[in-house]
Amino acid sequence: MGNSVPDLDAVGIKADPDLADQFRREVASLLGRNNLNFPGAQPVSFSTRHLTELQREDYYVCEKTDGIRCLMYFARGEPDSDTPEIHYLIDRKNDYRYVPGLHFPLPDDDTFQRFHVDTLVDGELVNDTYEDGTQQLKYLVFDCLVLDGQSLMHRTLDKRLAYFKEKVLKPYNALYDRFPEEKQHRIFAVEDKSTQFSYGIEMMFRDIIPKVKKIHGNDGLIFTCRSTPYRIGTDEHILKWKPPSENTIDFRMRLEFPLLEPDSDDEAEGVTEPYYDYDALPIFHLFVMLNSNEYRPFGEMYVSPEEWENMKALQQPLDDAIVECAQDEQGRWRFHRIRDDKADANHISTVEKVLESIQDRVTEEDLIRVAPAIKTAWKKRQAQMSERGRPGSTAQVNGSNGVKRKFED
């Protein structure tokens, strides 16, 4: 698991249920929805058919970090108090954690006093470890849903990111350029996630992934469609590619220990009823979710005696835990890690999709092989758009095209 996965409780203070409920209502209202559940988009697993999808539409690609997915809500505090702006991380369990000391000034304010509120960004918290052993917690932003009360969800991804960089990140960086001594007081640094055009796959594998693997771990790639709106819940236009060995499922695990009949020694000690042998290697039953609190048996996890000792050494509750598993060459489910950041196993629909992508393996070589065709199709679409004279046809991910126009349009 490495040191890359941060401990959310060490980063922020969890809001009590009433306060969290109030924030969920505020966020739902900002997003124009009645539903109070987790407001993030969820990717689908990559399968062979997506190789044509990448040629049909403009996609951006970024590395999939081994961190914790969180949205960040820039909320309104008490106007005349010490905390007129407050910031909360929203994890996948839809818990809200207050992070003290964050400040995001508005653009073109030399005093750095005015700040963003009613803003919601999407990103992940990662722990970067450098060669000298020092660590830096970072929040990497890969999307922006609402900015200063204005929904950006219907905008294209490049526009959403450009707004975030221009309006939020630039003034934030300017603040710390002016007051570098303040950097040491930050709980985490905020950056945007490095994003490439989808045909830059070979560079991702050759340059970017080896670099980030050393710093914060990597478990694949995320492809996000440029032209589709931000979609809460499962988004068929966000594709999660993992190396075949990393295609995992989160199961609910239940342990079954052997039941022993009392022998003469037990009876001498007054034990007359059958009892569980907690020293033995249990059967590791795996379950997937059908509905809330309703599970279906899926199979068993193979665990060697040595792995069992390692699992016990984690000093975490194992029975009823959510465990991330991958299939080995023999098709056996093997333990990867405990997912204590998740409240539930994967839903059967997710499991079926992951199984499809395990059977339908798309390798690194497959992706690199199709990259030239993706590039050709992209350039062709771009040329057609330019001919039609459509504005914004060549909006860059890393540029600020499209931001100069009035924010409200």
Solvent accessible surface area in square Angstrom, and as a share of the most:
residue,aa,sasa,rsa
1,M,136,0.61
2,G,62,0.60
3,N,97,0.50
4,S,10,0.06
5,V,31,0.18
6,P,10,0.06
7,D,88,0.46
8,L,14,0.07
9,D,93,0.48
10,A,84,0.65
11,V,9,0.05
12,G,6,0.05
13,I,113,0.57
14,K,108,0.46
15,A,13,0.10
16,D,83,0.43
17,P,109,0.69
18,D,119,0.62
19,L,61,0.30
20,A,3,0.02
21,D,47,0.24
22,Q,93,0.42
23,F,7,0.03
24,R,51,0.19
25,R,135,0.49
26,E,59,0.26
27,V,4,0.02
28,A,5,0.04
29,S,85,0.55
30,L,36,0.18
31,L,20,0.10
32,G,69,0.67
33,R,52,0.19
34,N,151,0.77
35,N,71,0.37
36,L,53,0.27
37,N,82,0.42
38,F,24,0.10
39,P,3,0.02
40,G,1,0.01
41,A,4,0.03
42,Q,53,0.23
43,P,38,0.24
44,V,4,0.03
45,S,13,0.09
46,F,7,0.03
47,S,2,0.02
48,T,66,0.39
49,R,132,0.48
50,H,5,0.02
51,L,29,0.14
52,T,79,0.46
53,E,19,0.08
54,L,0,0.00
55,Q,47,0.21
56,R,151,0.55
57,E,60,0.27
58,D,14,0.07
59,Y,0,0.00
60,Y,2,0.01
61,V,0,0.00
62,C,12,0.07
63,E,10,0.04
64,K,37,0.16
65,T,6,0.04
66,D,27,0.14
67,G,18,0.17
68,I,11,0.05
69,R,34,0.12
70,C,0,0.00
71,L,0,0.00
72,M,1,0.00
73,Y,4,0.02
74,F,1,0.00
75,A,0,0.00
76,R,153,0.56
77,G,17,0.16
78,E,118,0.53
79,P,110,0.69
80,D,149,0.77
81,S,50,0.32
82,D,143,0.74
83,T,56,0.32
84,P,43,0.27
85,E,21,0.10
86,I,28,0.14
87,H,2,0.01
88,Y,13,0.05
89,L,2,0.01
90,I,0,0.00
91,D,7,0.03
92,R,79,0.29
93,K,78,0.33
94,N,16,0.08
95,D,26,0.13
96,Y,2,0.01
97,R,20,0.07
98,Y,50,0.19
99,V,1,0.01
100,P,50,0.31
101,G,70,0.67
102,L,13,0.07
103,H,43,0.19
104,F,1,0.00
105,P,0,0.00
106,L,34,0.17
107,P,40,0.25
108,D,148,0.77
109,D,17,0.09
110,D,113,0.58
111,T,85,0.49
112,F,20,0.08
113,Q,129,0.57
114,R,142,0.52
115,F,51,0.21
116,H,0,0.00
117,V,21,0.12
118,D,26,0.14
119,T,0,0.00
120,L,0,0.00
121,V,0,0.00
122,D,1,0.01
123,G,0,0.00
124,E,16,0.07
125,L,0,0.00
126,V,0,0.00
127,N,26,0.14
128,D,6,0.03
129,T,37,0.22
130,Y,76,0.29
131,E,172,0.77
132,D,115,0.59
133,G,52,0.50
134,T,77,0.45
135,Q,88,0.39
136,Q,59,0.26
137,L,30,0.15
138,K,28,0.12
139,Y,0,0.00
140,L,13,0.07
141,V,0,0.00
142,F,54,0.23
143,D,8,0.04
144,C,0,0.00
145,L,0,0.00
146,V,0,0.00
147,L,0,0.00
148,D,55,0.29
149,G,41,0.39
150,Q,66,0.29
151,S,47,0.30
152,L,6,0.03
153,M,29,0.13
154,H,127,0.56
155,R,39,0.14
156,T,36,0.21
157,L,5,0.03
158,D,3,0.01
159,K,34,0.14
160,R,5,0.02
161,L,6,0.03
162,A,2,0.01
163,Y,2,0.01
164,F,1,0.00
165,K,35,0.15
166,E,37,0.17
167,K,43,0.18
168,V,0,0.00
169,L,14,0.07
170,K,123,0.52
171,P,11,0.07
172,Y,2,0.01
173,N,68,0.35
174,A,42,0.33
175,L,20,0.10
176,Y,16,0.06
177,D,107,0.55
178,R,128,0.47
179,F,79,0.33
180,P,75,0.47
181,E,101,0.45
182,E,78,0.35
183,K,91,0.38
184,Q,140,0.62
185,H,126,0.56
186,R,50,0.18
187,I,61,0.31
188,F,0,0.00
189,A,7,0.05
190,V,3,0.02
191,E,63,0.28
192,D,45,0.23
193,K,13,0.05
194,S,66,0.43
195,T,12,0.07
196,Q,36,0.16
197,F,45,0.19
198,S,0,0.00
199,Y,37,0.14
200,G,17,0.16
201,I,0,0.00
202,E,87,0.39
203,M,68,0.30
204,M,1,0.00
205,F,26,0.11
206,R,147,0.53
207,D,56,0.29
208,I,30,0.15
209,I,14,0.07
210,P,60,0.37
211,K,129,0.55
212,V,22,0.12
213,K,117,0.49
214,K,154,0.65
215,I,48,0.24
216,H,14,0.06
217,G,20,0.19
218,N,19,0.10
219,D,16,0.08
220,G,1,0.01
221,L,0,0.00
222,I,30,0.15
223,F,0,0.00
224,T,23,0.13
225,C,1,0.01
226,R,26,0.09
227,S,48,0.31
228,T,32,0.18
229,P,73,0.46
230,Y,13,0.05
231,R,141,0.52
232,I,35,0.18
233,G,28,0.27
234,T,67,0.39
235,D,6,0.03
236,E,80,0.36
237,H,64,0.28
238,I,25,0.13
239,L,0,0.00
240,K,52,0.22
241,W,7,0.02
242,K,20,0.08
243,P,42,0.27
244,P,32,0.20
245,S,79,0.51
246,E,52,0.23
247,N,16,0.08
248,T,16,0.09
249,I,0,0.00
250,D,10,0.05
251,F,0,0.00
252,R,32,0.12
253,M,0,0.00
254,R,85,0.31
255,L,28,0.14
256,E,82,0.37
257,F,31,0.13
258,P,55,0.34
259,L,103,0.51
260,L,69,0.34
261,E,131,0.59
262,P,22,0.14
263,D,79,0.41
264,S,84,0.54
265,D,101,0.52
266,D,22,0.12
267,E,98,0.44
268,A,92,0.71
269,E,141,0.63
270,G,57,0.55
271,V,55,0.32
272,T,95,0.55
273,E,122,0.55
274,P,58,0.36
275,Y,80,0.30
276,Y,112,0.43
277,D,34,0.18
278,Y,139,0.53
279,D,132,0.68
280,A,25,0.20
281,L,78,0.39
282,P,7,0.04
283,I,76,0.38
284,F,5,0.02
285,H,52,0.23
286,L,0,0.00
287,F,32,0.13
288,V,0,0.00
289,M,34,0.15
290,L,39,0.20
291,N,88,0.45
292,S,94,0.61
293,N,137,0.70
294,E,80,0.36
295,Y,40,0.15
296,R,112,0.41
297,P,97,0.61
298,F,63,0.26
299,G,33,0.31
300,E,102,0.46
301,M,7,0.03
302,Y,91,0.35
303,V,8,0.04
304,S,26,0.16
305,P,94,0.59
306,E,129,0.58
307,E,53,0.24
308,W,11,0.04
309,E,99,0.44
310,N,90,0.46
311,M,2,0.01
312,K,76,0.32
313,A,71,0.55
314,L,82,0.41
315,Q,162,0.72
316,Q,63,0.28
317,P,115,0.72
318,L,18,0.09
319,D,81,0.42
320,D,65,0.34
321,A,14,0.11
322,I,11,0.06
323,V,0,0.00
324,E,10,0.04
325,C,0,0.00
326,A,7,0.05
327,Q,51,0.23
328,D,27,0.14
329,E,178,0.80
330,Q,133,0.59
331,G,38,0.36
332,R,79,0.29
333,W,19,0.07
334,R,55,0.20
335,F,45,0.19
336,H,80,0.36
337,R,42,0.15
338,I,15,0.07
339,R,24,0.09
340,D,89,0.46
341,D,35,0.18
342,K,37,0.16
343,A,62,0.48
344,D,52,0.27
345,A,4,0.03
346,N,22,0.11
347,H,68,0.30
348,I,29,0.14
349,S,52,0.34
350,T,55,0.32
351,V,0,0.00
352,E,98,0.44
353,K,68,0.29
354,V,6,0.04
355,L,39,0.19
356,E,70,0.31
357,S,3,0.02
358,I,9,0.05
359,Q,143,0.64
360,D,45,0.23
361,R,115,0.42
362,V,8,0.05
363,T,44,0.26
364,E,67,0.30
365,E,108,0.48
366,D,28,0.15
367,L,0,0.00
368,I,51,0.26
369,R,171,0.63
370,V,23,0.13
371,A,10,0.08
372,P,87,0.55
373,A,43,0.33
374,I,0,0.00
375,K,93,0.40
376,T,92,0.54
377,A,23,0.18
378,W,7,0.03
379,K,91,0.39
380,K,129,0.55
381,R,54,0.20
382,Q,38,0.17
383,A,53,0.41
384,Q,74,0.33
385,M,25,0.11
386,S,63,0.41
387,E,148,0.67
388,R,149,0.54
389,G,58,0.55
390,R,116,0.42
391,P,123,0.78
392,G,40,0.38
393,S,19,0.12
394,T,62,0.36
395,A,12,0.09
396,Q,79,0.35
397,V,4,0.02
398,N,106,0.54
399,G,27,0.26
400,S,42,0.27
401,N,71,0.36
402,G,21,0.20
403,V,10,0.06
404,K,158,0.67
405,R,128,0.47
406,K,144,0.61
407,F,33,0.14
408,E,104,0.47
409,D,76,0.39
